[in-house]
Amino acid sequence: MLAACWNRARALFAGPAPAPVASPAPFAYALPALFEGRADIADFDDCPREKRRTPHAMRADGSRKCFRCGHETPGQDS
């Protein structure tokens, strides 16, 4: 009984729990390529390697490159 009271008192005076650390936004992976001029357009597309939508560099020839895993998909003109 005394231990339960002690734990309750500690919980009351401890304050709020720390906020969870937020992960970077998905578009943050695309920003370096945009500033370095490596990407024509940054957009989200389905990555064949990761089997989910990820940020990609879309090039003028239709090819694209996943910013997360680096998988390159050839375009129509390649």
Rosetta constraint file for C-alpha pairs under 8 A:
AtomPair CA 1 CA 5 HARMONIC 6.42 0.50
AtomPair CA 2 CA 6 HARMONIC 6.15 0.50
AtomPair CA 3 CA 7 HARMONIC 6.14 0.50
AtomPair CA 4 CA 8 HARMONIC 6.16 0.50
AtomPair CA 5 CA 9 HARMONIC 6.16 0.50
AtomPair CA 6 CA 10 HARMONIC 6.24 0.50
AtomPair CA 7 CA 11 HARMONIC 6.18 0.50
AtomPair CA 8 CA 12 HARMONIC 6.27 0.50
AtomPair CA 9 CA 13 HARMONIC 6.35 0.50
AtomPair CA 10 CA 14 HARMONIC 5.90 0.50
AtomPair CA 11 CA 15 HARMONIC 7.36 0.50
AtomPair CA 24 CA 28 HARMONIC 6.41 0.50
AtomPair CA 25 CA 29 HARMONIC 7.90 0.50
AtomPair CA 26 CA 30 HARMONIC 7.83 0.50
AtomPair CA 26 CA 54 HARMONIC 7.60 0.50
AtomPair CA 26 CA 55 HARMONIC 6.83 0.50
AtomPair CA 27 CA 31 HARMONIC 6.78 0.50
AtomPair CA 27 CA 55 HARMONIC 6.50 0.50
AtomPair CA 28 CA 32 HARMONIC 7.92 0.50
AtomPair CA 29 CA 55 HARMONIC 7.10 0.50
AtomPair CA 29 CA 67 HARMONIC 6.16 0.50
AtomPair CA 29 CA 68 HARMONIC 7.17 0.50
AtomPair CA 30 CA 34 HARMONIC 6.58 0.50
AtomPair CA 30 CA 42 HARMONIC 6.26 0.50
AtomPair CA 30 CA 55 HARMONIC 6.40 0.50
AtomPair CA 30 CA 56 HARMONIC 7.21 0.50
AtomPair CA 30 CA 57 HARMONIC 7.47 0.50
AtomPair CA 30 CA 67 HARMONIC 6.44 0.50
AtomPair CA 31 CA 35 HARMONIC 6.42 0.50
AtomPair CA 32 CA 36 HARMONIC 6.21 0.50
AtomPair CA 33 CA 37 HARMONIC 6.08 0.50
AtomPair CA 33 CA 38 HARMONIC 5.10 0.50
AtomPair CA 33 CA 39 HARMONIC 5.71 0.50
AtomPair CA 33 CA 57 HARMONIC 7.92 0.50
AtomPair CA 34 CA 38 HARMONIC 6.30 0.50
AtomPair CA 34 CA 39 HARMONIC 5.59 0.50
AtomPair CA 34 CA 40 HARMONIC 7.66 0.50
AtomPair CA 34 CA 41 HARMONIC 7.84 0.50
AtomPair CA 34 CA 42 HARMONIC 7.39 0.50
AtomPair CA 39 CA 57 HARMONIC 5.19 0.50
AtomPair CA 39 CA 58 HARMONIC 6.58 0.50
AtomPair CA 39 CA 59 HARMONIC 6.47 0.50
AtomPair CA 40 CA 57 HARMONIC 6.77 0.50
AtomPair CA 40 CA 58 HARMONIC 5.99 0.50
AtomPair CA 40 CA 59 HARMONIC 5.19 0.50
AtomPair CA 40 CA 60 HARMONIC 6.69 0.50
AtomPair CA 41 CA 57 HARMONIC 5.83 0.50
AtomPair CA 41 CA 58 HARMONIC 5.06 0.50
AtomPair CA 41 CA 59 HARMONIC 6.62 0.50
AtomPair CA 42 CA 55 HARMONIC 6.79 0.50
AtomPair CA 42 CA 56 HARMONIC 5.72 0.50
AtomPair CA 42 CA 57 HARMONIC 4.81 0.50
AtomPair CA 42 CA 58 HARMONIC 6.00 0.50
AtomPair CA 43 CA 55 HARMONIC 5.57 0.50
AtomPair CA 43 CA 56 HARMONIC 5.45 0.50
AtomPair CA 43 CA 57 HARMONIC 6.61 0.50
AtomPair CA 43 CA 58 HARMONIC 6.88 0.50
AtomPair CA 44 CA 53 HARMONIC 6.06 0.50
AtomPair CA 44 CA 54 HARMONIC 5.27 0.50
AtomPair CA 44 CA 55 HARMONIC 4.31 0.50
AtomPair CA 44 CA 56 HARMONIC 5.59 0.50
AtomPair CA 45 CA 53 HARMONIC 5.11 0.50
AtomPair CA 45 CA 54 HARMONIC 5.76 0.50
AtomPair CA 45 CA 55 HARMONIC 6.45 0.50
AtomPair CA 45 CA 56 HARMONIC 6.30 0.50
AtomPair CA 46 CA 51 HARMONIC 6.69 0.50
AtomPair CA 46 CA 52 HARMONIC 5.37 0.50
AtomPair CA 46 CA 53 HARMONIC 4.28 0.50
AtomPair CA 46 CA 54 HARMONIC 6.32 0.50
AtomPair CA 47 CA 51 HARMONIC 5.52 0.50
AtomPair CA 47 CA 52 HARMONIC 5.71 0.50
AtomPair CA 47 CA 53 HARMONIC 6.00 0.50
AtomPair CA 47 CA 54 HARMONIC 6.32 0.50
AtomPair CA 47 CA 66 HARMONIC 6.70 0.50
AtomPair CA 47 CA 71 HARMONIC 7.67 0.50
AtomPair CA 48 CA 52 HARMONIC 7.57 0.50
AtomPair CA 49 CA 69 HARMONIC 7.88 0.50
AtomPair CA 49 CA 71 HARMONIC 6.91 0.50
AtomPair CA 50 CA 69 HARMONIC 7.75 0.50
AtomPair CA 54 CA 66 HARMONIC 6.75 0.50
AtomPair CA 54 CA 67 HARMONIC 7.51 0.50
AtomPair CA 54 CA 68 HARMONIC 7.22 0.50
AtomPair CA 55 CA 66 HARMONIC 6.14 0.50
AtomPair CA 55 CA 67 HARMONIC 5.86 0.50
AtomPair CA 55 CA 68 HARMONIC 7.37 0.50
AtomPair CA 56 CA 64 HARMONIC 6.18 0.50
AtomPair CA 56 CA 65 HARMONIC 5.29 0.50
AtomPair CA 56 CA 66 HARMONIC 4.44 0.50
AtomPair CA 56 CA 67 HARMONIC 5.54 0.50
AtomPair CA 57 CA 64 HARMONIC 5.29 0.50
AtomPair CA 57 CA 65 HARMONIC 5.14 0.50
AtomPair CA 57 CA 66 HARMONIC 6.57 0.50
AtomPair CA 57 CA 67 HARMONIC 7.11 0.50
AtomPair CA 58 CA 62 HARMONIC 6.67 0.50
AtomPair CA 58 CA 63 HARMONIC 6.23 0.50
AtomPair CA 58 CA 64 HARMONIC 4.59 0.50
AtomPair CA 58 CA 65 HARMONIC 6.93 0.50
AtomPair CA 59 CA 63 HARMONIC 5.47 0.50
AtomPair CA 59 CA 64 HARMONIC 5.93 0.50
AtomPair CA 61 CA 75 HARMONIC 5.74 0.50
AtomPair CA 61 CA 76 HARMONIC 6.77 0.50
AtomPair CA 61 CA 77 HARMONIC 5.68 0.50
AtomPair CA 61 CA 78 HARMONIC 7.15 0.50
AtomPair CA 62 CA 74 HARMONIC 7.21 0.50
AtomPair CA 62 CA 75 HARMONIC 4.07 0.50
AtomPair CA 62 CA 76 HARMONIC 5.82 0.50
AtomPair CA 62 CA 77 HARMONIC 7.02 0.50
AtomPair CA 63 CA 72 HARMONIC 7.27 0.50
AtomPair CA 63 CA 73 HARMONIC 5.58 0.50
AtomPair CA 63 CA 74 HARMONIC 4.60 0.50
AtomPair CA 63 CA 75 HARMONIC 3.70 0.50
AtomPair CA 63 CA 76 HARMONIC 7.28 0.50
AtomPair CA 63 CA 78 HARMONIC 7.63 0.50
AtomPair CA 64 CA 72 HARMONIC 5.78 0.50
AtomPair CA 64 CA 73 HARMONIC 5.35 0.50
AtomPair CA 64 CA 74 HARMONIC 6.82 0.50
AtomPair CA 64 CA 75 HARMONIC 7.15 0.50
AtomPair CA 65 CA 70 HARMONIC 6.02 0.50
AtomPair CA 65 CA 71 HARMONIC 5.67 0.50
AtomPair CA 65 CA 72 HARMONIC 4.36 0.50
AtomPair CA 65 CA 73 HARMONIC 6.33 0.50
AtomPair CA 66 CA 70 HARMONIC 4.92 0.50
AtomPair CA 66 CA 71 HARMONIC 5.36 0.50
AtomPair CA 66 CA 72 HARMONIC 6.52 0.50
AtomPair CA 74 CA 78 HARMONIC 6.00 0.50
